[in-house]
Amino acid sequence: MKISILYFSLTGHTRTMAEEIAEGVRTVPGTEAGLFALDAIDKDFLAGSKAVFFGTPTYLASTCWQWKKWFDEPAPCPLGGKLGAVFATANFAQGGADIALQTLITHMMVKGMLVYSGGGACGHPYIHLGAVALKENFEESKPMFRVFGERVARKALELFPEP
Ligand SMILES: Cc1cc2nc3c(=O)[nH]c(=O)nc-3n(C[C@H](O)[C@H](O)[C@H](O)COP(=O)(O)O)c2cc1C
């Protein structure tokens, strides 16, 4: 099963966490992780993906404008019915990463995606809206991003079993 991990990253933090998510996805047998920057998305891989992660830096307590522009324009392929999950990086806890995640989730719902995080249902680490890494605990957050990748991949396999 193909799973796309899409990210925007100017200074590398969100890309690093996208790589951690890809590592987590790859621990789940039967999945193939495709890691793409927003401006270099493999349209065929995305079209064939059952699950899609979106990663954003927090800009002015919201999603970066580059994702807003991407969602405003026609999608490169239909996103409806795909499982979606979100992650963000930010400088500080009060910086608005949750709003960045919620804004992405809103765009995904408008496109008809199914949204999943695992929430509190998977136990520790609790990941309510999506995975967030802050400047102050960036390195320590990496295992949580790998767990997030694994959880979403397992849910995708459960929802879309392949013969
Ligand atoms: C234009 C701009 C606005 C930002 N606004 C916020 C903000 O509101 N809250 C916050 O916590 N960090 C903010 N940051 C910091 C970034 O979210 C943070 O450094 C992020 O990890 C950068 O991701 P990247 O390295 O993948 O580009 C801002 C950075 C830039 C460049």
The ligand as an SDF file (V2000), in Angstrom:
LIG
                    3D

 31 33  0  0  0  0  0  0  0  0999 V2000
    7.2470   33.5290    8.5280 C   0  0  0  0  0  0  0  0  0  0  0  0
    7.3850   32.6610    9.7570 C   0  0  0  0  0  0  0  0  0  0  0  0
    6.4050   32.7060   10.7250 C   0  0  0  0  0  0  0  0  0  0  0  0
    6.5010   31.9100   11.8570 C   0  0  0  0  0  0  0  0  0  0  0  0
    5.5070   31.9610   12.7920 N   0  0  0  0  0  0  0  0  0  0  0  0
    5.5700   31.1500   13.8870 C   0  0  0  0  0  0  0  0  0  0  0  0
    4.5040   31.1410   14.8340 C   0  0  0  0  0  0  0  0  0  0  0  0
    3.5090   31.8450   14.7200 O   0  0  0  0  0  0  0  0  0  0  0  0
    4.5960   30.3000   15.8960 N   0  0  0  0  0  0  0  0  0  0  0  0
    5.6980   29.4820   16.0870 C   0  0  0  0  0  0  0  0  0  0  0  0
    5.7350   28.7420   17.0750 O   0  0  0  0  0  0  0  0  0  0  0  0
    6.7230   29.4780   15.1890 N   0  0  0  0  0  0  0  0  0  0  0  0
    6.6710   30.2690   14.0860 C   0  0  0  0  0  0  0  0  0  0  0  0
    7.6720   30.2430   13.1530 N   0  0  0  0  0  0  0  0  0  0  0  0
    8.7680   29.2600   13.3350 C   0  0  0  0  0  0  0  0  0  0  0  0
    8.5590   28.0170   12.4730 C   0  0  0  0  0  0  0  0  0  0  0  0
    7.2510   27.4740   12.5910 O   0  0  0  0  0  0  0  0  0  0  0  0
    9.5370   26.9210   12.8860 C   0  0  0  0  0  0  0  0  0  0  0  0
   10.8640   27.3980   12.8650 O   0  0  0  0  0  0  0  0  0  0  0  0
    9.4060   25.7190   11.9940 C   0  0  0  0  0  0  0  0  0  0  0  0
   10.0020   24.5930   12.6070 O   0  0  0  0  0  0  0  0  0  0  0  0
   10.0600   25.9500   10.6280 C   0  0  0  0  0  0  0  0  0  0  0  0
    9.8710   24.7960    9.8480 O   0  0  0  0  0  0  0  0  0  0  0  0
   10.8790   24.4220    8.6710 P   0  0  0  0  0  0  0  0  0  0  0  0
   12.2680   24.3250    9.2540 O   0  0  0  0  0  0  0  0  0  0  0  0
   10.3950   23.0900    8.2050 O   0  0  0  0  0  0  0  0  0  0  0  0
   10.7700   25.4770    7.6210 O   0  0  0  0  0  0  0  0  0  0  0  0
    7.6140   31.0560   12.0270 C   0  0  0  0  0  0  0  0  0  0  0  0
    8.6090   31.0310   11.0490 C   0  0  0  0  0  0  0  0  0  0  0  0
    8.5010   31.8400    9.9400 C   0  0  0  0  0  0  0  0  0  0  0  0
    9.5820   31.7820    8.8790 C   0  0  0  0  0  0  0  0  0  0  0  0
  1  2  1  0
  2  3  1  0
  2 30  2  0
  3  4  2  0
  4  5  1  0
  4 28  1  0
  5  6  2  0
  6  7  1  0
  6 13  1  0
  7  8  2  0
  7  9  1  0
  9 10  1  0
 10 11  2  0
 10 12  1  0
 12 13  2  0
 13 14  1  0
 14 15  1  0
 14 28  1  0
 15 16  1  0
 16 17  1  0
 16 18  1  0
 18 19  1  0
 18 20  1  0
 20 21  1  0
 20 22  1  0
 22 23  1  0
 23 24  1  0
 24 25  2  0
 24 26  1  0
 24 27  1  0
 28 29  2  0
 29 30  1  0
 30 31  1  0
M  END
$$$$
